[in-house]
Amino acid sequence: MGMTDPIADLLSRIRNAQGARHDIVSVPASKLKKSVLEILKHEGFISDYNVDPTGPQGTLSVFLKYDKDVKPIILGLKRISRPGCRSYVKATEVPKVLGGLGIAILSTSRGVISDREARRLNVGGEVMAYVW
């Protein structure tokens, strides 16, 4: 059986790699995952990522970030909208994660953006994940 939820897979791989104190984790590439990683990088949760186009779909290498005590910068990753149970919000109901300490990643008509950006653009959409 194929993978039904690539975003949940991406989040799990990051979570597991951090638990094992890895510096880099590889995931199969997709445009959606790339836009999620772009937000994580922009918001300072990962140091970087790069794309290796070899192979049928390519690979994304994610460079994880730790603080000076080698504690992961990402404390939690939670998948909200799943293929079996989608979760949508209106522009006025975009959630705040941990009172604004974390971010929500939304898939909107303006692309994949953070909750802050969604409020700024006044758009709602599908709540893909929470990161804190």
C-alpha positions in Angstrom: 0.0 0.0 0.0 1.3 3.5 -0.9 1.7 6.3 1.5 -1.6 8.1 2.0 -0.4 11.1 3.9 3.0 12.4 2.8 2.8 15.5 5.1 2.3 13.3 8.2 5.2 11.2 7.0 7.4 14.3 6.7 6.5 15.5 10.2 7.1 12.0 11.6 10.5 11.7 9.9 11.5 15.1 11.4 10.3 14.1 14.8 12.1 10.8 14.7 15.3 12.2 13.4 15.3 14.8 16.1 14.7 12.2 18.8 17.8 10.4 17.4 19.7 13.7 17.3 20.3 13.5 13.6 21.5 16.6 11.8 20.0 15.7 8.5 16.8 13.8 7.5 15.9 12.8 3.9 12.3 12.7 2.6 10.9 12.0 -0.9 10.5 15.3 -2.6 7.2 17.0 -3.5 6.1 20.6 -4.1 3.8 20.5 -1.1 6.6 19.3 1.3 8.9 21.9 -0.2 6.5 24.7 0.6 6.1 23.3 4.2 9.9 23.2 4.6 10.1 26.7 3.3 7.8 27.9 6.1 9.8 25.9 8.7 13.0 27.5 7.5 11.5 31.0 7.3 10.1 30.7 10.8 13.5 29.4 12.1 12.5 25.8 13.0 15.0 24.2 10.6 18.3 25.7 9.4 17.9 24.8 5.8 16.8 22.1 3.2 17.9 21.3 -0.2 16.6 19.3 -3.2 18.4 16.4 -4.8 16.6 15.9 -8.2 18.0 12.4 -8.8 15.7 9.4 -8.8 12.0 9.3 -9.9 10.8 12.0 -7.6 13.9 13.4 -6.0 14.8 13.8 -2.4 14.6 16.6 0.1 17.4 16.8 2.7 16.2 18.7 5.8 18.9 20.2 8.1 17.6 20.2 11.6 18.3 22.8 14.3 19.3 22.3 17.9 20.0 24.7 20.7 23.3 24.9 22.7 22.2 22.0 24.9 21.4 19.9 21.8 17.7 20.1 22.5 15.7 20.2 19.3 14.3 23.6 18.3 11.1 22.0 17.2 9.3 20.9 20.4 6.2 19.6 18.7 4.7 18.8 15.3 1.1 17.9 15.0 -0.8 17.0 11.9 -4.2 18.6 12.0 -6.0 18.0 8.7 -5.7 14.4 7.6 -6.8 12.7 4.4 -9.7 11.1 6.3 -10.7 14.2 8.2 -9.9 17.6 6.7 -9.9 20.6 8.8 -10.7 24.0 7.3 -10.8 27.5 8.9 -12.2 30.8 7.8 -9.9 33.8 7.6 -11.3 35.1 10.9 -10.7 31.7 12.7 -7.1 31.1 11.8 -5.7 29.4 15.0 -2.9 30.7 17.2 -0.5 28.0 18.3 0.6 28.3 22.0 -0.5 31.9 22.0 1.6 32.8 19.0 4.8 31.0 20.1 4.2 28.2 17.6 2.9 28.4 14.0 0.1 26.8 12.1 0.8 25.8 8.5 -2.2 26.4 6.2 -2.8 25.5 2.6 -4.8 28.4 1.1 -5.7 29.8 -2.2 -2.5 31.9 -1.9 -0.4 28.8 -1.5 1.0 27.2 1.7 1.6 29.9 4.3 1.9 30.3 8.1 -0.9 31.4 10.3 0.7 34.9 10.7 0.8 35.3 6.9 -2.8 34.1 6.6 -4.0 36.7 9.1 -2.1 39.4 7.2 -3.6 38.4 3.9 -7.0 37.7 5.5 -7.4 34.2 4.0 -8.6 31.0 5.5 -7.8 27.5 4.3 -6.9 24.0 5.3 -5.0 23.7 8.6 -2.2 21.3 7.7 -0.1 21.2 10.8 0.9 22.9 14.1 4.6 23.4 14.9 6.0 24.7 18.2 
